[in-house]
Amino acid sequence: MVMNDTLAHALSAINNASNRGKQEIEIYPSSKVINTIMELLKVEGYIENFETKSTTRGKITTVKLNGKINKIGVIKPRFSIKIDSYEKFEKRYLPAKDFGRIFVSTTKGIMTHISSKKENNGGKLLAYVY
């Protein structure tokens, strides 16, 4: 079976494991985008740690959860966003002001919406977490 959206699969697996109170989850298959999102989640304090291992079938990422994720998911369709329209999407995907993060793919890499606003970058919306 072909998986169309590996990022959506990974984030829904994290959301389900977090809702069930699990401490660790394995994500397969893994990609550079998933690992970049995991790095941002670690920096923001939503996960404790993650580790990627290569196997003969692909990469497996093991994520250690710390119970700080209420909801995590992808944004479909991947809306293009300009600097002046961040507030509209913050109201749509986050429950309160300055609560949670939206991950944006910009020309300077994947970053949170807060750092993207500071650097005056637009881009495409990828995912949200709070």
OpenMM code with the backbone's topology and positions (N, CA, C; nanometers):
from openmm import Vec3, app, unit

residues = "MET VAL MET ASN ASP THR LEU ALA HIS ALA LEU SER ALA ILE ASN ASN ALA SER ASN ARG GLY LYS GLN GLU ILE GLU ILE TYR PRO SER SER LYS VAL ILE ASN THR ILE MET GLU LEU LEU LYS VAL GLU GLY TYR ILE GLU ASN PHE GLU THR LYS SER THR THR ARG GLY LYS ILE THR THR VAL LYS LEU ASN GLY LYS ILE ASN LYS ILE GLY VAL ILE LYS PRO ARG PHE SER ILE LYS ILE ASP SER TYR GLU LYS PHE GLU LYS ARG TYR LEU PRO ALA LYS ASP PHE GLY ARG ILE PHE VAL SER THR THR LYS GLY ILE MET THR HIS ILE SER SER LYS LYS GLU ASN ASN GLY GLY LYS LEU LEU ALA TYR VAL TYR".split()
positions = [
    Vec3(0.0830, -0.1177, 0.0000),
    Vec3(0.0000, 0.0000, 0.0000),
    Vec3(0.0878, 0.1244, 0.0000),
    Vec3(0.0530, 0.2221, -0.0800),
    Vec3(0.1281, 0.3452, -0.0914),
    Vec3(0.0714, 0.4475, 0.0056),
    Vec3(0.1607, 0.5117, 0.0808),
    Vec3(0.1183, 0.6143, 0.1744),
    Vec3(0.1333, 0.7505, 0.1069),
    Vec3(0.0257, 0.8263, 0.0991),
    Vec3(0.0282, 0.9534, 0.0281),
    Vec3(0.0887, 1.0657, 0.1094),
    Vec3(0.0600, 1.0725, 0.2377),
    Vec3(0.1075, 1.1832, 0.3198),
    Vec3(0.1724, 1.1283, 0.4464),
    Vec3(0.3039, 1.1144, 0.4439),
    Vec3(0.3743, 1.0570, 0.5585),
    Vec3(0.3722, 1.1515, 0.6788),
    Vec3(0.3716, 1.2825, 0.6529),
    Vec3(0.3666, 1.3774, 0.7643),
    Vec3(0.2338, 1.3666, 0.8389),
    Vec3(0.1231, 1.3547, 0.7651),
    Vec3(-0.0082, 1.3402, 0.8289),
    Vec3(-0.0150, 1.2105, 0.9091),
    Vec3(0.0416, 1.1039, 0.8556),
    Vec3(0.0424, 0.9761, 0.9261),
    Vec3(0.1238, 0.9870, 1.0553),
    Vec3(0.2408, 1.0511, 1.0485),
    Vec3(0.3272, 1.0641, 1.1660),
    Vec3(0.2616, 1.1487, 1.2743),
    Vec3(0.2027, 1.2615, 1.2349),
    Vec3(0.1429, 1.3502, 1.3351),
    Vec3(0.0161, 1.2915, 1.3952),
    Vec3(-0.0625, 1.2168, 1.3163),
    Vec3(-0.1805, 1.1532, 1.3750),
    Vec3(-0.1398, 1.0399, 1.4684),
    Vec3(-0.0307, 0.9714, 1.4386),
    Vec3(0.0190, 0.8678, 1.5297),
    Vec3(0.0653, 0.9295, 1.6614),
    Vec3(0.1320, 1.0452, 1.6542),
    Vec3(0.1743, 1.1152, 1.7761),
    Vec3(0.0530, 1.1625, 1.8552),
    Vec3(-0.0476, 1.2151, 1.7860),
    Vec3(-0.1688, 1.2619, 1.8525),
    Vec3(-0.2401, 1.1469, 1.9226),
    Vec3(-0.2525, 1.0329, 1.8561),
    Vec3(-0.3183, 0.9169, 1.9160),
    Vec3(-0.2406, 0.8645, 2.0355),
    Vec3(-0.1071, 0.8573, 2.0246),
    Vec3(-0.0259, 0.8089, 2.1358),
    Vec3(-0.0321, 0.9055, 2.2541),
    Vec3(-0.0352, 1.0340, 2.2258),
    Vec3(-0.0441, 1.1328, 2.3326),
    Vec3(-0.1786, 1.1247, 2.4037),
    Vec3(-0.2862, 1.1043, 2.3270),
    Vec3(-0.4185, 1.0914, 2.3878),
    Vec3(-0.4307, 0.9663, 2.4733),
    Vec3(-0.3597, 0.8613, 2.4369),
    Vec3(-0.3643, 0.7371, 2.5147),
    Vec3(-0.2658, 0.7364, 2.6304),
    Vec3(-0.1803, 0.8377, 2.6418),
    Vec3(-0.0877, 0.8486, 2.7533),
    Vec3(0.0400, 0.7700, 2.7355),
    Vec3(0.0746, 0.7353, 2.6127),
    Vec3(0.1982, 0.6601, 2.5886),
    Vec3(0.3187, 0.7521, 2.6026),
    Vec3(0.4321, 0.6917, 2.6370),
    Vec3(0.5541, 0.7681, 2.6567),
    Vec3(0.6459, 0.7654, 2.5342),
    Vec3(0.6264, 0.6659, 2.4452),
    Vec3(0.7166, 0.6498, 2.3323),
    Vec3(0.6395, 0.5954, 2.2125),
    Vec3(0.6791, 0.6380, 2.0938),
    Vec3(0.6138, 0.5917, 1.9717),
    Vec3(0.7184, 0.5816, 1.8618),
    Vec3(0.7000, 0.4829, 1.7732),
    Vec3(0.7869, 0.4682, 1.6567),
    Vec3(0.7107, 0.5116, 1.5325),
    Vec3(0.7751, 0.5942, 1.4516),
    Vec3(0.7147, 0.6440, 1.3286),
    Vec3(0.7890, 0.5822, 1.2108),
    Vec3(0.7132, 0.5156, 1.1246),
    Vec3(0.7692, 0.4569, 1.0042),
    Vec3(0.6739, 0.4806, 0.8892),
    Vec3(0.7152, 0.5261, 0.7765),
    Vec3(0.8481, 0.5719, 0.7369),
    Vec3(0.8748, 0.7136, 0.7859),
    Vec3(1.0004, 0.7488, 0.7906),
    Vec3(1.0415, 0.8806, 0.8341),
    Vec3(1.1028, 0.9556, 0.7163),
    Vec3(1.1074, 1.0883, 0.7267),
    Vec3(1.1635, 1.1696, 0.6193),
    Vec3(1.2334, 1.2908, 0.6791),
    Vec3(1.2945, 1.3709, 0.5934),
    Vec3(1.3618, 1.4925, 0.6398),
    Vec3(1.2617, 1.5928, 0.6962),
    Vec3(1.1447, 1.6017, 0.6339),
    Vec3(1.0420, 1.6951, 0.6823),
    Vec3(0.9946, 1.6531, 0.8210),
    Vec3(0.9705, 1.5248, 0.8414),
    Vec3(0.9272, 1.4749, 0.9721),
    Vec3(1.0343, 1.5015, 1.0768),
    Vec3(1.1612, 1.4767, 1.0427),
    Vec3(1.2692, 1.5005, 1.1386),
    Vec3(1.2845, 1.6488, 1.1704),
    Vec3(1.2625, 1.7366, 1.0735),
    Vec3(1.2690, 1.8803, 1.0997),
    Vec3(1.1552, 1.9242, 1.1909),
    Vec3(1.0352, 1.8715, 1.1675),
    Vec3(0.9210, 1.9023, 1.2554),
    Vec3(0.9485, 1.8500, 1.3966),
    Vec3(1.0067, 1.7307, 1.4080),
    Vec3(1.0393, 1.6754, 1.5401),
    Vec3(1.1427, 1.7619, 1.6113),
    Vec3(1.2400, 1.8145, 1.5373),
    Vec3(1.3399, 1.9027, 1.5970),
    Vec3(1.2751, 2.0307, 1.6495),
    Vec3(1.1814, 2.0864, 1.5728),
    Vec3(1.1106, 2.2062, 1.6190),
    Vec3(1.0221, 2.1753, 1.7400),
    Vec3(0.9585, 2.0582, 1.7407),
    Vec3(0.8776, 2.0190, 1.8567),
    Vec3(0.9647, 2.0039, 1.9810),
    Vec3(1.0853, 1.9528, 1.9634),
    Vec3(1.1774, 1.9377, 2.0762),
    Vec3(1.2232, 2.0738, 2.1280),
    Vec3(1.2551, 2.1649, 2.0366),
    Vec3(1.2985, 2.2995, 2.0763),
    Vec3(1.1864, 2.3731, 2.1493),
    Vec3(1.0630, 2.3581, 2.1028),
    Vec3(0.9489, 2.4255, 2.1639),
    Vec3(0.9016, 2.3572, 2.2919),
    Vec3(0.9515, 2.2367, 2.3213),
    Vec3(0.9192, 2.1688, 2.4463),
    Vec3(0.7990, 2.0762, 2.4402),
    Vec3(0.7503, 2.0441, 2.3223),
    Vec3(0.6334, 1.9574, 2.3106),
    Vec3(0.6691, 1.8094, 2.3179),
    Vec3(0.7912, 1.7730, 2.2810),
    Vec3(0.8367, 1.6347, 2.2976),
    Vec3(0.9681, 1.6369, 2.3751),
    Vec3(1.0011, 1.5228, 2.4336),
    Vec3(1.1226, 1.5151, 2.5133),
    Vec3(1.2453, 1.4943, 2.4258),
    Vec3(1.2380, 1.3970, 2.3343),
    Vec3(1.3524, 1.3642, 2.2500),
    Vec3(1.3054, 1.2795, 2.1334),
    Vec3(1.3879, 1.2690, 2.0309),
    Vec3(1.3601, 1.1780, 1.9203),
    Vec3(1.4917, 1.1252, 1.8658),
    Vec3(1.4843, 1.0096, 1.8026),
    Vec3(1.6039, 0.9443, 1.7488),
    Vec3(1.5650, 0.8739, 1.6191),
    Vec3(1.6477, 0.8884, 1.5159),
    Vec3(1.6200, 0.8268, 1.3866),
    Vec3(1.7217, 0.7170, 1.3603),
    Vec3(1.6706, 0.6001, 1.3201),
    Vec3(1.7565, 0.4864, 1.2863),
    Vec3(1.7294, 0.4448, 1.1423),
    Vec3(1.8351, 0.4090, 1.0712),
    Vec3(1.8191, 0.3570, 0.9355),
    Vec3(1.8136, 0.2052, 0.9403),
    Vec3(1.7188, 0.1483, 0.8678),
    Vec3(1.7090, 0.0043, 0.8537),
    Vec3(1.7140, -0.0286, 0.7056),
    Vec3(1.7034, -0.1547, 0.6743),
    Vec3(1.7060, -0.1939, 0.5335),
    Vec3(1.5784, -0.1507, 0.4612),
    Vec3(1.4703, -0.1288, 0.5349),
    Vec3(1.3428, -0.0900, 0.4745),
    Vec3(1.3195, 0.0603, 0.4751),
    Vec3(1.4057, 0.1379, 0.5391),
    Vec3(1.3882, 0.2825, 0.5463),
    Vec3(1.4293, 0.3348, 0.6826),
    Vec3(1.3868, 0.4543, 0.7130),
    Vec3(1.4205, 0.5171, 0.8406),
    Vec3(1.3039, 0.5062, 0.9370),
    Vec3(1.3369, 0.4801, 1.0635),
    Vec3(1.2383, 0.4740, 1.1711),
    Vec3(1.2759, 0.5799, 1.2741),
    Vec3(1.1799, 0.6623, 1.3114),
    Vec3(1.2020, 0.7653, 1.4118),
    Vec3(1.1292, 0.7258, 1.5399),
    Vec3(1.2029, 0.7211, 1.6496),
    Vec3(1.1463, 0.6927, 1.7805),
    Vec3(1.1321, 0.8243, 1.8559),
    Vec3(1.0094, 0.8550, 1.8982),
    Vec3(0.9792, 0.9825, 1.9640),
    Vec3(0.9419, 0.9554, 2.1091),
    Vec3(1.0064, 1.0276, 2.2016),
    Vec3(0.9711, 1.0187, 2.3429),
    Vec3(0.8815, 1.1377, 2.3763),
    Vec3(0.7603, 1.1076, 2.4188),
    Vec3(0.6612, 1.2112, 2.4497),
    Vec3(0.6718, 1.2522, 2.5964),
    Vec3(0.6341, 1.3761, 2.6247),
    Vec3(0.6344, 1.4211, 2.7638),
    Vec3(0.4968, 1.4653, 2.8110),
    Vec3(0.3930, 1.4408, 2.7329),
    Vec3(0.2567, 1.4700, 2.7744),
    Vec3(0.2133, 1.6142, 2.7603),
    Vec3(0.2866, 1.6952, 2.6835),
    Vec3(0.2510, 1.8360, 2.6697),
    Vec3(0.1741, 1.8664, 2.5416),
    Vec3(0.1446, 1.7651, 2.4617),
    Vec3(0.0710, 1.7859, 2.3375),
    Vec3(-0.0776, 1.7657, 2.3637),
    Vec3(-0.1577, 1.8699, 2.3397),
    Vec3(-0.3025, 1.8582, 2.3465),
    Vec3(-0.3585, 1.8122, 2.2132),
    Vec3(-0.3108, 1.8727, 2.1047),
    Vec3(-0.3571, 1.8395, 1.9701),
    Vec3(-0.2456, 1.8721, 1.8728),
    Vec3(-0.2270, 1.7854, 1.7752),
    Vec3(-0.1276, 1.8067, 1.6706),
    Vec3(-0.1855, 1.7525, 1.5410),
    Vec3(-0.1608, 1.8211, 1.4318),
    Vec3(-0.2141, 1.7753, 1.3039),
    Vec3(-0.1568, 1.8535, 1.1879),
    Vec3(-0.1854, 1.8057, 1.0685),
    Vec3(-0.1400, 1.8749, 0.9478),
    Vec3(-0.2470, 1.9725, 0.9013),
    Vec3(-0.2060, 2.0659, 0.8195),
    Vec3(-0.2975, 2.1621, 0.7598),
    Vec3(-0.3113, 2.1250, 0.6132),
    Vec3(-0.4319, 2.0839, 0.5765),
    Vec3(-0.4599, 2.0475, 0.4379),
    Vec3(-0.5756, 2.1294, 0.3896),
    Vec3(-0.5738, 2.1870, 0.2744),
    Vec3(-0.4627, 2.1936, 0.1805),
    Vec3(-0.3517, 2.2826, 0.2344),
    Vec3(-0.2358, 2.2698, 0.1784),
    Vec3(-0.1200, 2.3470, 0.2225),
    Vec3(-0.1326, 2.4904, 0.1697),
    Vec3(-0.1968, 2.5735, 0.2516),
    Vec3(-0.2235, 2.7106, 0.2105),
    Vec3(-0.0939, 2.7897, 0.1957),
    Vec3(-0.0869, 2.8708, 0.0912),
    Vec3(0.0209, 2.9688, 0.0804),
    Vec3(-0.0148, 3.0847, 0.1715),
    Vec3(0.0863, 3.1389, 0.2365),
    Vec3(0.0601, 3.2443, 0.3347),
    Vec3(0.1561, 3.3600, 0.3112),
    Vec3(0.1020, 3.4798, 0.3254),
    Vec3(0.1829, 3.6007, 0.3173),
    Vec3(0.2023, 3.6551, 0.4577),
    Vec3(0.2908, 3.7511, 0.4702),
    Vec3(0.3260, 3.8039, 0.6020),
    Vec3(0.2056, 3.8657, 0.6725),
    Vec3(0.1182, 3.9314, 0.5975),
    Vec3(0.0066, 4.0004, 0.6604),
    Vec3(-0.1131, 3.9103, 0.6907),
    Vec3(-0.1098, 3.7829, 0.6538),
    Vec3(-0.2259, 3.6952, 0.6764),
    Vec3(-0.2008, 3.5863, 0.7815),
    Vec3(-0.0970, 3.5995, 0.8626),
    Vec3(-0.0708, 3.5001, 0.9670),
    Vec3(-0.1821, 3.4977, 1.0711),
    Vec3(-0.2346, 3.6154, 1.1047),
    Vec3(-0.3343, 3.6233, 1.2112),
    Vec3(-0.4607, 3.5440, 1.1797),
    Vec3(-0.5007, 3.5446, 1.0547),
    Vec3(-0.6204, 3.4711, 1.0132),
    Vec3(-0.6040, 3.3207, 1.0393),
    Vec3(-0.4869, 3.2673, 1.0072),
    Vec3(-0.4641, 3.1247, 1.0264),
    Vec3(-0.4363, 3.0905, 1.1723),
    Vec3(-0.3815, 3.1849, 1.2482),
    Vec3(-0.3653, 3.1636, 1.3923),
    Vec3(-0.5022, 3.1486, 1.4584),
    Vec3(-0.5973, 3.2327, 1.4188),
    Vec3(-0.7319, 3.2227, 1.4747),
    Vec3(-0.8008, 3.0940, 1.4331),
    Vec3(-0.7697, 3.0454, 1.3154),
    Vec3(-0.8356, 2.9252, 1.2636),
    Vec3(-0.7816, 2.7970, 1.3279),
    Vec3(-0.6504, 2.7881, 1.3493),
    Vec3(-0.5906, 2.6615, 1.3918),
    Vec3(-0.5446, 2.6570, 1.5370),
    Vec3(-0.5265, 2.7709, 1.6015),
    Vec3(-0.4792, 2.7715, 1.7400),
    Vec3(-0.5913, 2.8199, 1.8318),
    Vec3(-0.6015, 2.7640, 1.9531),
    Vec3(-0.7139, 2.7980, 2.0414),
    Vec3(-0.7064, 2.9379, 2.1034),
    Vec3(-0.5867, 2.9935, 2.1211),
    Vec3(-0.5732, 3.1253, 2.1828),
    Vec3(-0.4471, 3.1932, 2.1305),
    Vec3(-0.4400, 3.3222, 2.1529),
    Vec3(-0.3225, 3.3975, 2.1092),
    Vec3(-0.2011, 3.3547, 2.1912),
    Vec3(-0.0897, 3.3363, 2.1250),
    Vec3(0.0372, 3.2934, 2.1862),
    Vec3(0.0266, 3.1578, 2.2551),
    Vec3(-0.0619, 3.0725, 2.2080),
    Vec3(-0.0767, 2.9376, 2.2622),
    Vec3(-0.0698, 2.8410, 2.1452),
    Vec3(0.0405, 2.7688, 2.1341),
    Vec3(0.0585, 2.6757, 2.0247),
    Vec3(0.1457, 2.7336, 1.9150),
    Vec3(0.1781, 2.6485, 1.8197),
    Vec3(0.2645, 2.6868, 1.7091),
    Vec3(0.2080, 2.6339, 1.5775),
    Vec3(0.2323, 2.7093, 1.4703),
    Vec3(0.2036, 2.6650, 1.3348),
    Vec3(0.3379, 2.6515, 1.2645),
    Vec3(0.3600, 2.5403, 1.1963),
    Vec3(0.4853, 2.5174, 1.1255),
    Vec3(0.4687, 2.5566, 0.9798),
    Vec3(0.5646, 2.6358, 0.9306),
    Vec3(0.5581, 2.6940, 0.7973),
    Vec3(0.6823, 2.6537, 0.7195),
    Vec3(0.6627, 2.6142, 0.5948),
    Vec3(0.7743, 2.5844, 0.5056),
    Vec3(0.8056, 2.7111, 0.4268),
    Vec3(0.9226, 2.7682, 0.4512),
    Vec3(0.9635, 2.8911, 0.3842),
    Vec3(1.0840, 2.8626, 0.2956),
    Vec3(1.1309, 2.9663, 0.2291),
    Vec3(1.2512, 2.9504, 0.1468),
    Vec3(1.3756, 2.9326, 0.2319),
    Vec3(1.3680, 2.9689, 0.3600),
    Vec3(1.4803, 2.9522, 0.4516),
    Vec3(1.4667, 2.8261, 0.5363),
    Vec3(1.3758, 2.7376, 0.5011),
    Vec3(1.3567, 2.6133, 0.5740),
    Vec3(1.2249, 2.6121, 0.6495),
    Vec3(1.2020, 2.5037, 0.7209),
    Vec3(1.0802, 2.4895, 0.7993),
    Vec3(1.1018, 2.5563, 0.9347),
    Vec3(1.0056, 2.6403, 0.9737),
    Vec3(1.0157, 2.7124, 1.1007),
    Vec3(0.8765, 2.7364, 1.1566),
    Vec3(0.8718, 2.7862, 1.2790),
    Vec3(0.7436, 2.8189, 1.3397),
    Vec3(0.6927, 2.9516, 1.2840),
    Vec3(0.5633, 2.9757, 1.3037),
    Vec3(0.5058, 3.0994, 1.2508),
    Vec3(0.5610, 3.2221, 1.3213),
    Vec3(0.6042, 3.2084, 1.4447),
    Vec3(0.6581, 3.3218, 1.5195),
    Vec3(0.7931, 3.3646, 1.4618),
    Vec3(0.8817, 3.2683, 1.4380),
    Vec3(1.0111, 3.3037, 1.3802),
    Vec3(0.9969, 3.3456, 1.2346),
    Vec3(0.8973, 3.2932, 1.1662),
    Vec3(0.8731, 3.3343, 1.0284),
    Vec3(0.8249, 3.4792, 1.0223),
    Vec3(0.7419, 3.5190, 1.1187),
    Vec3(0.6967, 3.6585, 1.1240),
    Vec3(0.8126, 3.7528, 1.1560),
    Vec3(0.9031, 3.7098, 1.2453),
    Vec3(1.0179, 3.7931, 1.2806),
    Vec3(1.1093, 3.8160, 1.1614),
    Vec3(1.1236, 3.7140, 1.0763),
    Vec3(1.2112, 3.7248, 0.9598),
    Vec3(1.1379, 3.7757, 0.8358),
    Vec3(1.0097, 3.8111, 0.8497),
    Vec3(0.9281, 3.8609, 0.7390),
    Vec3(0.9257, 3.7644, 0.6213),
    Vec3(0.8920, 3.6383, 0.6498),
    Vec3(0.8827, 3.5352, 0.5469),
    Vec3(0.7399, 3.4883, 0.5320),
    Vec3(0.7013, 3.4618, 0.4104),
    Vec3(0.5770, 3.3899, 0.3831),
    Vec3(0.6134, 3.2453, 0.3593),
    Vec3(0.5190, 3.1665, 0.3106),
    Vec3(0.5494, 3.0278, 0.2817),
    Vec3(0.4237, 2.9456, 0.2693),
    Vec3(0.4362, 2.8169, 0.3001),
    Vec3(0.3230, 2.7252, 0.2963),
    Vec3(0.3033, 2.6676, 0.4353),
    Vec3(0.1769, 2.6601, 0.4773),
    Vec3(0.1452, 2.6046, 0.6091),
    Vec3(0.1563, 2.4529, 0.6043),
    Vec3(0.2213, 2.3936, 0.7048),
    Vec3(0.2398, 2.2492, 0.7120),
    Vec3(0.1576, 2.1851, 0.8229),
    Vec3(0.1749, 2.2325, 0.9461),
    Vec3(0.1143, 2.1643, 1.0602),
    Vec3(0.0935, 2.2632, 1.1749),
    Vec3(0.0203, 2.2164, 1.2766),
    Vec3(-0.0022, 2.2966, 1.3970),
    Vec3(0.0097, 2.2066, 1.5185),
    Vec3(0.0389, 2.2669, 1.6325),
    Vec3(0.0459, 2.1946, 1.7591),
    Vec3(0.0107, 2.2923, 1.8710),
    Vec3(-0.0604, 2.2392, 1.9708),
    Vec3(-0.0851, 2.3152, 2.0946),
    Vec3(-0.1085, 2.2188, 2.2065),
] * unit.nanometer
topology = app.Topology()
chain = topology.addChain("A")
for resn in residues:
    res = topology.addResidue(resn, chain)
    for name in ("N", "CA", "C"):
        topology.addAtom(name, app.Element.getBySymbol(name[0]), res)
